[in-house]
Amino acid sequence: MKVLTSLQIKNAEKSAVSNGLFSYKELMRSAAQSVYSEMKSRYKTVGKRILIIAGSGNNGGDGIVLADLLRNTGAAVYLCFPCGEPTAEPAVEYLPAVADLPRVYDLSGIYDFYIDALFGIGFRDSLPQNIETLIKEINHRPGVKIAIDIPSGMYADRSASGVHFKADLTVTFIGYKQCQILPPDSSDCGEVVLKDLNIDVKNEYNYSIIEPPIPRKYSKNAHKGTFGTVLTVCGSYGMCGAGILSAKAALIGGAGIVKSVVCSNNYPAFTSAVPEAVTVPVDTSLNGAPFLNDKRVFSAISSADSLLIGCGLGRSDEVVNGIYKILPAISIPTVIDADGINAVAANINILKNVNAPLVFTPHPGEMAALLNTTVEDVQCNRVLYAKKFACDNQCTLVLKGANTIVASENGEIFINITGNYGMGKGGSGDVLSGIIAALLANGYDPLEAAKTAVYVHGAAGDAAALKYTKRTMLPTDLLEELKFITF
């Protein structure tokens, strides 16, 4: 699945029409029918009052055709043309079919459905004052709100700061648009359903949606050595849970062996929680972290196939200095998370001395630290910053959050659409990092490991939300649901 710009969408439409696949008039009807089919499968419209707010362009034409389709289901359909009736072909050709439908000039009535067919992907400007007032009023009303292609007031290719239609459902065409996938606008698109309209976009796209992973096949004679050894350097006194969650995730994620550096103060709790892990016991430093300069840590690194470092280690000088000694010494694929990221952010030049393949897994706050900017700046430029950091530092970057972004060292961008806000609890990131480390130990390259882990992590979160609720689900529930996902 692809994420396209408005220009790429228009080029795809133009190419399909010029190649004789269909006319623009047929394309408009196909778009409207796809919205109609989606509504029919979800809602009862018989006897319901439906207001379609139509613009003067092609998006308005989609709304006019939809109005004609819906009135045949027994719905009471009303049309509102706040910009005047459509003037663009082929929308004008469809107007006579709805000439008898009642026109609405204000919002004095109450409706069960509000359908936004105002502007679509061609919108570039700010909303006219009368449209802004209208959308504000609709947003505050009860009733199902559906956007055709994109909610009006949003820009297809970037975030919009002004007023926009807040949809419960958006039916979009040909490919996803950036506003539907990335914060902050994505939350107001509601559920986004893609209808490709049988238009092939070929290789012209900006980003890809992460697809469900194809499970690897292994010999029936595979053994624990086949699946590799993960070493986790995570957890400190007071944050033992980070070490436990990451180690469990690595085991459930498919590592053959998980070794974990554990400080003496955490040893009893860790071994009772994760008996399957091999421990590398080290002293507890004065700040509660494991003593990272212990020769046993470096010995364990030498026999591992992948490394996870940072979860719950703390930010003491001793931890930071220990990380600075470990990173230049490694050659195995390494996941750097949490306090590992914070250590690197304090001295980004340390990466010049690292030769191992790296996967960074920052949340927006950690990303802001890496870039010496603000969280707000990161959130407004997620794709740009993810791509730049991955390319500049020749690593794989996993920028966590709603619709997590995975960026490759070559500048490829992949966006995840699994997961939900119930995963926004401490410990969820530790689970993700453990899964990535397991896949690296299995022999996955860093990009495939990151994409696969991000997808299944979100899928486990969605399964947990169905079994429990988004409010009550826990990171440990992700571990349990992960056991039922094939990857």
ABEGO torsion letter per residue (X at the ends): XBBBBAAAAAAAAAAAAAAGABBAAAAAAAAAAAAAAAAAAABBABGBBBBBBBBABAAAAAAAAAAAAAAAAGBBBBBBBAAEBBABOAAAAAAAAAAABBBBABAABBBABBBBAAAEAABABBBBAAAAAAAAAAAABBEBBBBBGBBBGBBAABBBABBBBBBABBBBBGBBBAAAABOAAAAAAEBBBBBAGGBBAEABBABBBBBBBBBBBBBAABBAAAAEBBBBBBEBBGAAAAAAAAAAAAAAAGBABBBBBBBAAAAAAAAAABAABBBBBBBBBAAGBBBAABAAAAAAAAABABBBBGBGAEABAAAAAAAAAAAAABABBBBBBEAAAAAAAABAAAAAABABBBBBBBBAAAAAAAAGBBAAAAAAAAAAAAAAAAAAAGBBBBBBEBGBBBBBAAGBBBBBABEBAAABBBGAAAAAAAAAAAAAAAGBBAAAAAAAAAAAAAAAAAAAAAABBAAABBAAAAAAAAAABBX
